[in-house]
């Protein structure tokens, strides 16, 4: 799954970048035969000079076959497998930790050579490593990513409370004159580091040869705790492994609430003039790059399944779903985050990212089980930026605790600044959940005429930070929608139980664009109209386009309504009957009456 953030969609350069990034993701994913099951893309001016590309890749492993990234066993051998080592990416890790200043100074510094991926070699590398693990031939394994051999060797040695000695003259290389520093810092792709017993080398070599993977024994595990680098018999470097992996001093930054934040959060709603024509308003919002179909981005991804799974829900719904081979169970995945919310209130923005991800999974009937977070921020040495980071993490933590979802991994990308301006604080939440019975999978589209349409949750008068406010009033201000975590949990619990019992025909969460967009998407994807009579006391634009959380739209046969009410009462979730499925138009009170065909044309048009 990918999570992409770019600048103004109408900028020709941005269009080009998005298409190229999407092609790259598709090319690699297709090459290694990993299905793309979902993702999200946002376009905000904040990312114009510093686009974000976050990716989440999830795999299945049997507990007894788990291999850890730990070096162990004195005199065990260290094996480097995969692509030959070159100068690609030397210094990339440190480059990525700098602010981009622009101008002549940036040109002088330059960017390190970018590592080139080879998905076809990667596929063979993956299969070889899986076979080695299955055969029990390796003691430890780690990929070579940022900072290359320096990072992988020091981390594995440190975790194993041991040392590693390398002979760099044994490292297969692309160029003859590559230096020890370049060898150790190279970020050449498609490489893995293995730790194994000496007597396993022959068997390991046979498996690698079968898959066409080159390898070299480049060192051994020691008991002295040092990372020692040699060229033949000459020692060219030696430091305690822990000094590299764990020795970086903890820095305690001081955060400060931005003095202008209070002004940014002010929104005089009486000065926000509602649209004169709500039909035109909905069509304009549906055409927004942040709302419209993203098929133009993911269409190049082949609809394939990974080994041991079957994809039963590809991109285009609230979450992607894989069915586990030989089981009724499935896994649902999603990524979520809203930088605009975090810009206005980073604590609430962190909470909302977790809540929406969990809500997306709950709409498929999946129990959220684990979170990985991707924290994208500016320079944390600046007090206001550190405050944003601190508050967002607190919000993520509060939501994960309330919803009972552990954070099991994560990634941090800091110093995302260009020309002195930081991106909006952007925590991205990747989440996975378990579906106990895939035959009960619930999807977004309206399916049956005369099904009732019900809101689990409640509408509130909140338009701060909304897509509507940006599109119609060019404002990114106000308080973002406020989250009641106990209500959020009740809404999600109700939805999952209703799906488990087979009560509902469809489910879709309310988020970007609000209630009208949610209903329109259910109509568009189902090819069916709907008529709503919604009782409310809130202003019309807030009803239709406010982005209040903790809301899920479901459709169900009339005879299941009482059972849904029982489930909602059990968890304390509000319910409101809105209308029913049918016809060829979306109608809401006296405000909206648009043909589904017209909605589809605007929302799903080719955005190239």
N, C-alpha and C positions, 0 to 999 in steps of 0.2 A: 504494500500500500504506500502511496505517496501523499505528501502534504506539501503543496507548493504555494509560495507567496511571491507575487510580482507587482510591478507598478501599474500605471494606467494602461488598461487593455487596449485603448485606442492608439497608443504609441506604436508605430510600426516595428521599432526595435523590440518592444516587449512581446508583440505577437510572434516575432521571429524566435526570441529566446524561449518562450513557452513551448512552441512547436518543437524546437530542437531538444529541449530537456525531455519532453514527452517521448520523442522518438528515441532518445538515448535510454530512457527507462524501459520502453517497450522492447528495444533491441536486446538489451541485456536480459530482461526478464524472459523473453521468448527464447533467447539463446540457452539459458540454463533450465528452461522448462519449468519455470515457477509462475503460476497464474497471478495476474493482477486482479485482485478481488474488490478493490475499492480505493478511495482516496478523496482528497478535497483540494480545491484551488481557490485562492482569494486574490483580488486585485485591489491594492490600495496604494496611494501615492507614496506612503511611508516606505515601501519596498523598492522604489524606483532605482536607487543607487546600490541596493544591497538585497537582491532577491534571495529567498530561502528555499532550499530543497531538502525536506526531511523524508526519509523512507523507513518503513517498518517491514521487516521480513520475519515471518514466524514459521517455525518448523515443529515437527513431532518427533519425540525421541522416547524410547523405552527407558524406564528408570535404570535398569541394570546395564544399559549401554551408554550412560552419560560419561563423557570424557571431560575432565576439567583442565584448565590452563595452569597446571602446576608442574614444576620440575621436581622429580623425586628419584631416589636411588643413586647413590654415589657411583660414578663411572658409567652411568647410563649414557647412551649416545644422544647427541643432538643432531637432528636431521632436517635439512632445509629442502622442501619439495616445491615443484611448480616452475614458474617462469624464472629465467636467468635474471640476475640483479643488474639494474642499470641506474642511471642518475635521475630517473623520473621522481619528481616529488621531493627531492632533497631540500629540506627547509620549508616544506608546505605547512607542517604543523605550526611552526612559528609564524609563518606568513598569515595563516588563518586567524592568529591571535592579535593581529594589528588592526588599527583603524585604517580605513582607506581615505587618504587625504586628497587625492586628485592632484592634477597639475604635474609640473616637471619633476617634482620630488618623487612622485609615485612611479613615473616612467623610469627614473634612475634606479630605483630599487628593483623593479620588475617582479615578475611572478616566476617561481620555480617551474621547471618543465612539468607539465601536467601528466600524471600517470594515465596510460591508455589501457582500458579494460579489454579483455578477450573472453567473452562469455562462453565460447566453445571450449577453451582450455579450462575455464572455471567449472563448467559442467563436469568434465572429466576429473578435475581435482576434487569436486564434491563427492562424486561416486567412489573415487579411490579412498578418500578419507572415511566415508561411511563403511566401506568394506573393511578397512583396517580396524575401525572401532568395533564392528560386529565380530571380527575374529579375535578381539582381545589382544592385539599386537602392540598397542601403544599405551604409555603411562600418562602422557599429557599432550595437549595440542592447543595451539593458539594461532590465529591468523596474523599476518603482518599488515597492519594498518598504519595509522599516524605514527611517525618517527620510526617505522620499520623495525629492524633487528634490535635497536636500542630499547624500544618499548617492550617488545615481546620477550626478549631474554631476561631483562631486569625484572619484569613483572612475574614471569614464571619462576625465576629463582627466588624472588622475595616471598612469594606465596608458599613455596616449598621449604623456606628457611635453609636454603642451600646456595651454592654458587654455580656459575656456568663458565667454562673456558672455551673460547672459539679460536679456531685457526682460520683467519680471513683469507688466506691463500687458497683455501679449499672451496670458497664460495663461488659457484658458477656465475659468470658475469657476462654482460653484453659487450662491454668495452674493456680493452686491455689496461688502460691507464687510470681506472677508477681507484680512488684513494680509500683508505680505511674509514675515514669519516663519511665518505659518500656511501660506502657499502653499508655502514651501520644505520644511516639516516634515510637510505633509499626507501621510497614508498611504491616501488614496482608492484603492480597488482598480481593476483593469482599466485600467491605464495603462502605456504603454511610451515610452521615450525613444529616438529614432533619430538617427543622424548620417548625413548624406548630402551629396553634391555639390549645389551650387545648381541646376545644370541638370537635376537629376532630380526636382525638386519636382512638376512637372506629372504625370509618370508615376506617382509615388508617390500623389499626390492622387487620380488616377483609380482606382487599385486600392483605396484606402481608401474612396472613395465607393461603389464596387461592393459592398463588404462593409458599408456603412452605418456606417463608423467616422469620427468627427470628428477633426480634427487642427488644429494651429497651429504655424507656425514661430515659436519663442520666443527664438531666439538664434543664436549662431554660435561656431565654434571659433576660438580665438586662439592666438598663438604665445608669449604672455608668461607662461604657467603659472598665471595667476590665475583664480579663480572670481569673476566680477564680476556683481553684481546691480544692475539698473537698473529704474526706473519711468519710461518715456519716456527723457528725457535725464538724469534725476537718478540718481546712483549712491547706492544704499541699502546696499550692502555689498560688500566686496572683501577676499579673503584668498587666499593661495597654495593652489591645489587640493590639493597634496600635504600641506599642514598638516592638512587634514581627513581625507584618505584614508590617509595614511601617517605623519602627524606625531604621533599619539598615542604617548607614551613607553612603552617596554616596562617593565612592572612585574615585578620578580622577587620572588615570594612565597616564604616559607619554610614548608615542610610539616613536620608533626610527627605521628608515628604516635599514634593515640588511646591513652591509657594504659589504657583499659578494654577494648581490643580483645582482648588475650590472654585475659581472663576470658570474653569473649563467644565466643571460639573453643573454649573448653573444653566437652567433652561426654562425660560418663560413660556410655558406651553400655550398660554393665551395668545402669544405672538406668532405661534405656528399656525398658519392659515391652512385649513384642510383643503384637499383637492376639490375642484368644482365637479369633476367627472371621475367617479371611482372606477369605471370601466377602463378609461384611459390610464388611470393611475396604476391599476393592477398590471396592465399590459406593459407599462414602462418598467415596473419593478421586475416582472418576469424576464424582460429583455436584459436586465442588468447582468454583466459578466459574472457577478458573485452569486446570482440566482439561477440563471439559465442553465440548460443542460451542458454537461462537461464532456459529452460524447466525443466532441472534436479533439479532446485531449487524449482520451483513453482508447479511441477506436483502433489504433495501431497495435494494441495488445491482443495477441491471439487468445482465443478462448480455449485454453488448455487446462489440464488437471495435473497436479503433482502426484508423484508416486505415493500410493497408500491413501489417496483422497480423491474426492470427486467434487468439483465446484458446482454448487446448486444455486448460487446467487452471485452473479458477476456485478461489476460496477453499475450504478444507477439507482440503487435503493439506499436505505439508511445504513446498511452494513453489507459486507461480503460474507458469504457462508461456504465453508467446506464441509462435506460429509466424510467422516472417517470410514475407510474401507473395512467391511466386515462388521460394522456397528450401526446402530440407529443414531448414534451421537454425531453432533457436528460442532464446528467451531465458527464463531462469528467474529469479525474484525471491523474496527473503525478507527479513524483518526479525526480529531477535532481540536479546534482552538480559534479564538476570535481576538486578534490583536487590538481591534478598536475598543472592545470591552476593557481589555487590560490597560489601554491608554487612559481610559476614563476612571477605572478603579481596578488596579492589578489584583487585589485580593478577590474581588467578585469575579474578575476575569478568569483567575485560576480555578475557582470553584465551578464556574460555568463550563469550562472546558471538560472537566471530569464529568459533570452532570449530563452534559449533552452526549458525550461518548457513551456513557452508561445507558442513557435513554435510547440511543440508536440501537444498541444491542438488545435492550428490553423489548423494543418494537418487533424484533425478530423472534422473540421468545427465549433469548439467551440470557443466562445468569452471568453477569460480569465477574471475571475471575482475576484479572491481572492488568496492571498499567505499566507502560513504559513512557517516560516523559522526555520531551525534547525541548530544552529551555533556550530560546533564542532571544538574546538581549544585547544591549549596547555595552559600553565600557563600565564594568562594575566599580572601577576606581572612582568614578563620579558618584557622589552621594545620592543624587536623585535616581540614577540608574540602579544602584545597588538596592535602594528602597523598593523600586519596582520588582526586582528579582526576589527580594526577601518576601514581599507581600504576596506575589504570585505563588511562591512555594508554600507559604502558609495557607493560601486558598486551596491549592491542590491537596495539601495534607488534610485540611478540614473536610473536604468533600470525600476523599478516599476513606477517611475514618468513619464518616457518617454512613457511607454506602457499603462499607466493609470490603473494600477492594485494595489489595496490597500493591505498592509500587515495587516492581521486581528488577527494574533496570532503567537506564536513562542515558541521556546525552546532553551535553551543555555546549552551546555555541555562543561565545561572548564577543565583544568588540565589533558588533555588527553596526558600524557607523561609516558614513561617507560624508566628506566635507563638513565634519563637525556635527552632523545630525544623526541621532540614533534611530533605528527602526522602532516601530511600536513594540512594546514588550510582548513577545509572542510565545507563550508556552503551548506546545502541541502535545496532546494526549493521544497515545496509541493504546487501544484497549482490546482485549480478547475475552470472549465469553463462551460458555458451554451450552449447547442445545441438547437436551436429553433425548429428544425424539424428533428427527428431521421431518417426519411425516406431518408434524404440527407446525412446520415453518410458516411464519406469517410474513406477508409482503405488503408493499405500499399501495398498489393500485386498488381502486374500487372495482368490485367484481360482479356484484349481483344487483339487478334492479330491485327496488323496494327494500334493500337493506337499510337499516337505520344508521344514521351518523351520530356518533356520540363523542363528546369531549370528556376525556379523563383529565381533571385539573380544573383550573378556573382562569378566566380572562381578567387582566388587570390593565389599568390605564398607565402604560409605560412605553414611551417612544424614544427615550434617551439611548444614544448609541446605535440606533436602528439603521438598516439599509434605507428605509423610507425617508428618514430624516436627512441622510446624505444625498439621496437622489433628488428629492424635491426641494430641499432647503439648503443644500450644500453645507450642512453642519455635522460635525463629529464632536458632539458635546452632550452634556446632560449626564445624569447617573445612568449606568447601564441597568437593565432589568435586575431586580433583587431576587436572590435565591433563598427559598426556605427548604433546607435540606431534608427536614422531616416530611414535608409535603412531596418533595421530589421522590423520596424513597417509597412513599405510599402510592404515588402514581405509577411508578415502575413496577412495584410488587403486584398491583392490580392488573396491569397490562400483561405481565408474564403469566399470572395465574389464569387469566382469561384465554390466553393462547394455549396454555397447557391443557385446558379443559375443552378446547375446540369451540369456544363461544364466538370468536370473532373472525371476520372474513379478511380484514385488512387493518394495518396499523402504521401510522406515520407520525413522527414527532414534529412539534411546532418549534421552529428556530428562526433562521434567517428569513426575513420577509414577512414573518408572522402568520396568522391564521388563514388569511386569504391565499397566500402562496402555498401553504400546506394543503389546503383543500384543492387548489388548482392542480398541484402535482399529482394528487390522488386521482383526479379526473383525467388528466393528460395521460398518465401511464396506464390507466384502466380503460381509456376510450369511452368513458361514461360521464354523464352530467350529474348534477346534484342540486337540490333545492333546500335552502336553509332559512329558518325563521329563528333568529337568535335574540333572546330577551337579554337586554343589557342596559346599563345606565352610563356606561363610559362613552367617551367621544368616538365618533365613527372611525376616524383614521387610526386611533389606538386599537380599536376592536379588530380592524382588518389587518393592520400592518405592524402593530406593536409586537415585540419579541419576548414577551413574558415566558419564562421557562416553566418546567414542570407541567407541560401540556402534551397530550397525545390524542390524535384523532383516530378513532376506530370505527369500522362499519361492521354490522352484524345482523343476522336474521331477527325479526321482531320477537320471535318466541324465546330468544336468548337474553332479552333485555333484563328480565328479573334476575337471572343468574349473574349477569354482569353487575347489577346493583348490589347483590349480596357480596360479591368479591370486593367491590369498592367500599362497602360498609365495613367489611372485615379489616381492611387496612386503613380506613379513615380517609379515603380519597374522594374528592368532589366529583360528581358526574353531572353532565348537562346534555340533554337530548337536543341536537341542533337541527336535524332534518332527515332526509333520506336520499338514497342514490336513485337516479333515473333521469331520463330525458337526454338532450344533447347540449345543454347549457349549464354553466355554474351560476346559480342565483343565490344571492345572500340579501335577505330583507329587501328593502327598496333600493339598496345601494348598488348591487352588482347584477348584471345579466349579460353573460358573454358566452358565445358558442365555444364548446370544447375545441373545435377545429381551429378557431382563432387563437385560443390559448396555446395550443400545441405548436402552431406556426411560429409564434413569437418566442416561446420558451425553448423549443427544440430546433430552431433554425441553425443552419451551418454557420459556425462562428469563425471560419478561417479568414 
